[in-house]
Amino acid sequence: MTVKTLVIALYALMIVGVGVAGLRRTRSFSDFFLGGGQVGPWMTAFTYATAYFSAVLFIGFAGKIGWGFGLSGLWIALCNALVGVLLVWGLLGHRIKRMSTEYGVATMAEFFEKRFGGRALKLFASLAVFVFFIPYSAAVFMGLSYLFQANFAIDYTLALALMGGFTAVYLALGGYKSMAMIDVAFGMIMLAGVSILLGFTLKTGGGAGEIVERLRAIDPDLVAAVGPPGLWPLFCLVFLTSVAPMGMPQLVQKFYAIKDRRAIRIGMAASTCFALLIGGVAYFTGATTRLFLSPETSPTAFADGRPVFDALMPELLARIVPESLSVLMLLLILSASMSTLAALVLISSSAVVKDLYAGFVDRGASDARLTGLMRLASVVFVLISVVLAYFRPSTIVAILGVSWGAIGSVFLGPFLWGLFTRWATRAGALAGSMAGLAICVGLYAAGRPSPEAGTVGMLVSLAVVPLVSAVSPRT
């Protein structure tokens, strides 16, 4: 048995052990989905940050954006930390917790029903979560499978099946309690992994100054404030990845589960520092793919002389990190992915069970029945995502972009206006949600890049809600 195999086996046993511990502590639907609403600051900080950053960042985004934008990709990392984490925690955290308690809601779709009245928006939001979280999860599974294929020479399909089965078992055991406990360990692994990655990147490249000069020699725009693709594409990436978290159900859920306002203050500082390090290292090392990889030295990362973006970072990790430490890189990306998958599966399952089944089919469903259905739905959701990932419909960045953009377009406008104002109306919320999604999907179908489609869709969602609310009656 190789060292990598042994470490992964121990890692798997750790997760299963935590899953069993979570199972023993899970006695209700609230325990399974929200950890009983009493999760502390450190667990929440790690579970938020690890759900934010997944294999999609390290496998897809870091490679493609680093290659194309150079060091200006660091703007994305900075805005992710300051807007997607610090601003979300500071501006929304306590308000979301208070709202969930006052309204007695456990999902964003339930909030829409209580805040705006009527059930049409709740139905629309629930269906959107299920439909668009499937490709998001598929993108994460794709990233993991590429990684295992590169590190263990395992066939892509077999790696996909193993990851899917493992995720389904782990999450079905203990739900949010298991996820919150294990995310602390995941976060520690990620911090150790990116620290090692940064150290060897700087060592291999001759230091930060040398890396900058070598990138400048390739193309001066690679070290400019705005990289070669231009300002608008960079803005779309920043907006998509930094503003969308204000309306992403899997991240908002963390504040339903957190204990109190003091926990929010502590968690805000911890998760912001975490995001700065994780995002900064990912995009910085992504830019160095221009230095360390070429069709001659890394033929597997190129096709007909052009980079295969999803293969750049796995190849970079294999080249600059010594074999003796490569297992930590594997654990880094595996940890980031497992936490994100768990968050996505929980939210998608709740959309089917809590919002659709309990909201429209059996409004008197027992707590035990809902918890059992959540476990079943989690397994089914993983299965569908794995099947989609098998067909590899597009690049990881494209899949994530349209998924984030679509969900952000549905939720961002109605959620923010509904949370901060009393005058936003049901008609405004429904119009903003539907218009944002229609624009996002329409632009993507017309061939526009997914970050642009998602950004415009979210801007439309934010603009339409107050416009329609101003001319429609309050309910």
N, C-alpha and C positions, 0 to 999 in steps of 0.2 A: 504494500500500500504506500503510495507516494505521500509526501508531506501535505501537498495541496488537498488530496482526497481525505486525509485524516483530519485536517483542520475544518474542511467543509462538513464532514460527518459530525464533528464535535459542535460546530455551529448549528447544525440542524437539530441535534439533541437538545441544545440550549433553548432553541425556539420552541420545540415541542414541550419541553419541561415548563416553560413559562406559559404556554397555551393551556396545559393541564392545570397549572396553578390558577390561571384566570378562570377556567371552567369551574373550579371549586368555589370561586368567589362570585360567580355569576348566578344570581337567583331571580332576576327579573329582566324585563325588556330594557329598562333604564340602565341596569348594570351592563347588559350586553352592548348597548348602543352608545351610552354616554358615561360609562364607569360610575353610575349613580350620581353624576353631577358634582362629585367631590374630589376631582383630580387636582393634585398640587401643582405649584409653579414649574418645577423642574421637569416633571413628566410632560406637562403641557407644552413647555418650551421646546423640548426635544421632539415630541410627537408632531407639533406644528411644523418645525423646520425640516424634519426628515420627510414629512408628507409633501412639503414644498419642493424639495430637491430629490430627484430620483435618477435612475440610470439614464433617463432621457437627457438630463443635463450633461452627464459625463460621456455618454456614448454618442448622442446625436447633436445636441446644441453646441457643446464646447468645440467639437471638431468642425462643424459647418460654419459656425459664426467666427471661430478663431481663424480659420483659413480665409474666410472672406473679408472680415472686418479688421483683423489684426488686433491690436491692443485697445481699440475703441470699444471692443466688446466688454471691456471693464465697466463702461457706463451701465450696462445691463446689470452687472453684479452689484454696483453701488445702489442703483435705484431699486433693485429687488430687496436689498437690506433696509433702505430708508423708507421706501413706500410700501412694498409688499409685506414687510415685517413690522418695522418700527411704527409707521403710521397706522397700520391696521390694528396693532395691539393698543396703541395709545389713543386713537380716535374711536375705534369701534368696539374694542374688547369688552369694557364694562357695560356699554350700552347693549351689546348683544346678549350678555349674560343676564342683565336686568330684564330685557325684553322677553327672553325665553322663560324666565320665572313668572313674569306678570301675565303673559299670555298662556303659559302652560304648554309650550310647543317644544318639539324635539327635532323638527326639520324646517328647512327654509320654505318648503311648500306649505307646511302647516302655518307658518308665520304669514304667508301671503293670504291664506284663507281667513285667519283671525284679523289681520290688519285691514284688508281691503273688502272683506265680505265676499260671498259667492264662492263657487267651487271651480269655475272655469280656469282661473289662473293656477289654482293648485294642481289641477289635472295636467295642464300644459307644462308646468314646471317639473312635475314628477316624470312625465314621459321624456322630457328633454334630458333630465339627469341620466335616465337609464340608457337612452339611445346614444348620447355623446360621451358617456363615460366608458362605454365598451371600447371604442377605438383608442381612447387614452390608455386604458389598461393594456390593450393589445400592443401599443407602442412600448410600454414598459417591459412586457414579456419579450418583445422582439430584442430590446437592448440586452436583457439578461441572457437570452439564448445566443446572441452573437458573442457575448463575453465567454460563456461556457464553451462554445464552439472553438474559440481561439485559445482558451487556456487548457482545455482537456481533450481537444480533438473529438468532442462528442458531436454527433450529427445534430443539425439544427432542430429537426423534428423531435428527436429524443430529448434534447435539452429543454425544449418548449413543454413537452409532456411532463417532465420531472418538475419543472418550476411551477407549472399549473397545479399539479397534484399536491405539491408541498404547500403552496399558498392556500389552497382550499382547506386542507386539513388544519393548518396552523390557525387560520382565522375562525373557522367554524367552532373551534374549541372554546375560546374565551372571549371573543369579541373585543370591545374597546379596552377592557381591563388588561387583557393580554397585550394588546397593541401598545398601550401607554407604558407598560412595564418594559417591554422589550425595546421600545424606541429609545430609551435611555442608553441601553447597550449599543444599539445601532448608531446613535449619535456619537458616542465615544469612539467607535470604530471609524466612523467617517472623519472625525477630527484628526485621529492618528494617521489615517490614510492620506488625507490631503496634505498634511504636514510633511510626510515622507515624499509624496509626489512633488511638492514645491521644492524641497531640498535637492532632490536628484535632477529636477529640471534646471535649476540654477547651476548646479555643479556641471551638468553635461553641456549647458549652453555657455559656460564661462562667466556666469554672473548676470545680474539684471542689466547692467550697462552694456555688456557685450551682446546680450540678446536683442536689446533695442537697436543697437547699431547694425547688427546682421539683418534684422527685419527692415530697417531703413534702406539697406543696400539692395534688398529685393524689390521694395516699392516704398517710397517715402510715405505714402498714404496709410501704410500698415501701422505706422506709429503716430499718425495724426489724430486730432480730436475726433474726427469723423472718418471712418474707414472708406475703402474704395466704393462700396455699393451706394453711399450717399446718406444724407440726413434723414430722408423720409423712411427708408427701410430700417434704419437704426431706431428712429422714433417708434415705429410700429413694434419692433421687438421689445423695446423698453416698456411701452405702454401695455402690450399684451401680457408680458410676464410680471409686471409690477403692479398694475392697477387691477387686473382681473382677480387677484386674491381677495379684494374687498367684497366680491360676490361669488366666490367659489365655495360651494356647499361643503366640500371635504375639509376646508380650512376654517370656515365659519363654525363648523361643528365643534371645534376645539374649545370655543368660548362658551358653548352650552355646557360643556363638561367640566370646565375649570371651577375651582372651589370658591374664590371670592376676589374682591378688588385688589387686595394685597398680593395675591398670587399672580394677578395680571401684571402688576408693576414689576415684580421679580422676573417673571417669564419674559416680559418685553425686552429687558436688557440682555438676558441670556440668549434668546432666539435671534436678536439682531446681531450680536457678535458672531454667533454661529453662522448666520447667513453671509456676513461679510467675508469670513474665511472660506467657506465652502464655494460660494459663487466666484469670489476673486481668484482663487486657485484654479478653478475649472476653466474660466475664460482666459486666464493668463497662459496656462499650459496649452489650451486649444490654439492660441496664436502661434505657439512654437512648433506646431505641426509643419509650418512652412520651412522651418530650419532643419528638422530631423528626418523628414519623410520626403521621398521622391519616387517616381516610377521605377528608377533604377535600383534604389536601395530597399524599397518596400512595395514590391509589385502587387501584393494582395490588397493594398489600400488604394490601388488605382485601376482604372479600366480604360483602355485606349488613351492612356496618358492623362486622364482626368480623375480627380480624387473621388473615391467612394466615401461620402461624408460619414456614414455610419460605421465605417471601418477605420477611420483615422485615429481616434483616441485609443481603441484597443491595440492598434499597432504601435502607437506612441508609448503606451504603458509597457508593452513588451520590450521596447528598445531601450528606454532610459532607466527603468527600475530593475535592479538586479534580481535574478531568478530567486534568490533566497528571500526576497521581500515581496515578490509578485503576488503571493497569496493575500497579502494585506490589501493590494489593489483590487483583487477579486472580492474580498470582503467589503471593501469600501462601496463598490457599486452594488453588490448584493444587498447590503444593509439599506442603502438609499432606496432601492427598488422595493424591498419587502414592506417598508413602512408606507410608501406611497400606494402600493397595491392594496394593502389592508385598509387604508383610508378610502380609496375609491370603491372597493367592494362593499364596505359598510354603508356608504352613502347610497350606492346604487341599490343595494338590497333594501334599505329603508324606504327608498322611493317606491319600490314594488310592494313591500309588505305594509309599512306604516301609512304611506300616503295613498296608494291605490287600493290595496286590499282592505285595510282597516278604514279607509276614508270613503270608499265607494261600494264595497262588496259586503263586508261584515263589520259594521261600526261597533258591534258589541263583542268583538273578538277578545278572548281572554289574554292575559299577560303571557301565560305559558305558551299559548298557541302562537302569539306573535314572535316570541323568542325562538321557538322551533322553526317557524317559517323563515325567520331571518337567517338561521343556519343553512337551511335548504337553499334559499335564494342566493346566499354567498357562494355556494358550490356551483350553482347553475350559472351565475354571472362569470365566474372564473372560466368555466367551460366554454362559454360563448366567446370570451375574450381570447382564449387560447386558439380556438378555431379560426378567428379572424387573423390573429398573428401568424398562423400557419401559412396564409396566402400572401403575407408581406405586401399589403396593398400600396404602400408608398414609403418614402423615407420617414424616419422617426420624427424629424422636425416638422414635416408637413402634417403628419397625423396629429401630433401634439398641438400644433398651431390651430388647426381647425377645431379640435375638441375644446381647447381652452377658450378660443374665440367664440364658439357657439354657446358654451355654458355661460361665459361672461356676458354675452349679448342678451341671453335670457334673463339672467338674475341681477346684473349690476345696477341698471337704472331703477327697477322696481324696489330692490332691496335697500339701496342707499336713500332714495327719496322717501320710501316708506318708513325707514328707521329714523330719519332726521326731521321729517315734516309731518304735519297733521293734515295738510291740504291735498296731498297726492291722492288721486281717486282710483277707484277700481278700473275705470275705463282707461285712465292714463297708464296704469301699471300694465294692463293687458296689452295695450297698444305698443308701449315701449318694449315689452318683452318679445312680442311677435314681430315687430318691425326690425328690431335689432337682429333677431335670428334670421329673418328673411334676407336682410342685406348681407349678413355674414356668409350664409350659404350661397346666396346668389353670386357674390363676388368670387368666392372660391370656385364655383361651378363655371364661371366665366374665364377662369384661368389666372386670376390674381393670386399672388402669394398668400399663404394661409395667415401669416402675421398681419398683413395688411387687411385681409378680409375680417379677421377677428377684431382688430383695432377699430375699424370703421363701424362694424356692427355694435361694439360697445359704446362708441361715441353716439351713435344713433339712439341706442337704448337710453342713455343718459339724457339726451335732448328731448326725445319724444314724450317721456313721462310728464315733465312739467308743462309742456305745450298742450297736450291733450287734457291734462288735469285742469288747466286754466279755463277750458271751455266746456267741461263736463260736470255734471252735478256730483256733489259728495254723497257717499252712501253711509 
